[in-house]
Amino acid sequence: MYELTHQNEIQTFEDRSEAVQTAKELTSAVDGRSMVNITDGIETLSYRDGKLVAYTYETRRSDSRFDGPRDDDRSNANQQTGAASPKAEAAPPKAEAAPPKAEAPEATSSDE
């Protein structure tokens, strides 16, 4: 579930793409510069002027759908913030199983 915050108004969305589209529309309006934040407890997307301006991903959390938002003062302690890219708007990819490791070739002796 995603929460969109715009000024004093909070909207809830089940779908990330709906939240992103609404954020773009709200910040594209000509009634002045405004900022919209979308969060699911792990990642936060910030929009201004219809564009993604910041993407923050909390690295030390699992999945907020299972453990809910954090209430303690450490909630912002372990975050990584970087420049926003268009790929940040898409949902994170599902984790894939790692390919099997190749076995190392047998060592040969050079003492001959």
C-alpha positions as CSV (number, residue, x, y, z in Angstrom):
1,M,0.0,0.0,0.0
2,Y,1.3,3.4,-0.9
3,E,0.6,6.7,0.9
4,L,0.6,9.9,-1.1
5,T,1.1,13.1,0.9
6,H,0.3,16.5,-0.6
7,Q,0.2,19.5,1.7
8,N,-2.1,18.3,4.6
9,E,-3.9,15.7,2.5
10,I,-3.0,12.0,2.6
11,Q,-4.3,9.6,0.0
12,T,-3.9,5.8,0.0
13,F,-3.3,3.7,-3.1
14,E,-3.0,-0.1,-3.6
15,D,-1.2,0.3,-6.9
16,R,2.2,2.1,-7.2
17,S,1.5,3.3,-10.8
18,E,-1.7,5.1,-9.7
19,A,0.1,6.9,-6.9
20,V,2.9,8.0,-9.3
21,Q,0.4,9.2,-11.9
22,T,-1.5,11.2,-9.2
23,A,1.7,12.7,-7.9
24,K,2.7,13.9,-11.3
25,E,-0.7,15.4,-11.9
26,L,-0.8,17.2,-8.5
27,T,2.7,18.7,-9.0
28,S,2.1,19.7,-12.6
29,A,-0.7,22.1,-11.6
30,V,-0.2,25.8,-12.2
31,D,-1.2,26.8,-8.7
32,G,2.3,27.0,-7.5
33,R,5.2,24.8,-6.7
34,S,4.2,21.9,-4.5
35,M,5.9,18.7,-3.4
36,V,4.3,15.2,-3.2
37,N,5.8,12.2,-1.4
38,I,4.8,8.6,-2.0
39,T,5.9,6.0,0.5
40,D,5.3,2.3,1.4
41,G,7.5,2.4,4.5
42,I,10.7,1.2,2.7
43,E,11.0,3.6,-0.3
44,T,10.0,7.2,-0.7
45,L,9.5,9.0,-4.0
46,S,9.3,12.8,-4.1
47,Y,7.8,14.7,-7.0
48,R,8.0,18.4,-7.9
49,D,6.8,20.1,-11.2
50,G,5.5,16.7,-12.4
51,K,8.9,15.1,-12.1
52,L,10.6,12.7,-9.8
53,V,13.2,14.7,-7.9
54,A,14.3,12.3,-5.2
55,Y,14.1,8.5,-4.5
56,T,15.0,7.1,-1.1
57,Y,15.3,3.4,-0.3
58,E,15.7,2.2,3.3
59,T,18.2,-0.6,3.0
60,R,17.8,-2.3,6.4
61,R,14.1,-3.2,6.1
62,S,12.5,-6.2,4.7
63,D,9.0,-5.6,3.4
64,S,6.6,-3.1,4.9
65,R,3.6,-5.1,3.9
66,F,4.5,-7.6,6.6
67,D,6.0,-5.5,9.4
68,G,4.3,-2.2,9.1
69,P,5.8,1.3,9.4
70,R,8.5,1.9,11.9
71,D,7.6,4.1,14.9
72,D,11.0,4.5,16.6
73,D,13.5,7.2,16.1
74,R,15.7,5.0,13.9
75,S,13.3,5.1,11.0
76,N,15.6,7.5,9.0
77,A,18.9,6.2,10.3
78,N,19.7,3.7,7.5
79,Q,18.6,5.3,4.3
80,Q,20.3,5.8,0.9
81,T,19.4,8.8,-1.1
82,G,20.5,9.5,-4.7
83,A,19.6,11.3,-7.8
84,A,16.3,10.2,-9.3
85,S,16.2,8.3,-12.5
86,P,13.2,7.2,-14.7
87,K,13.8,3.6,-13.6
88,A,13.1,4.6,-10.0
89,E,9.4,5.1,-10.9
90,A,9.0,1.5,-11.9
91,A,8.3,-1.1,-9.3
92,P,11.5,-2.9,-8.0
93,P,12.2,-6.1,-9.8
94,K,11.4,-9.4,-8.2
95,A,14.5,-11.1,-6.7
96,E,15.8,-13.8,-8.9
97,A,17.7,-16.9,-7.8
98,A,21.4,-16.6,-8.2
99,P,22.9,-18.8,-11.0
100,P,24.8,-21.8,-9.9
101,K,28.5,-21.2,-9.3
102,A,30.9,-22.7,-11.7
103,E,33.4,-25.2,-10.2
104,A,37.0,-24.1,-10.2
105,P,39.3,-26.1,-12.5
106,E,41.6,-28.5,-10.7
107,A,45.0,-27.1,-9.8
108,T,48.0,-28.7,-11.7
109,S,51.4,-29.1,-10.2
110,S,54.3,-27.3,-11.9
111,D,57.0,-29.2,-9.9
112,E,57.7,-31.7,-12.8
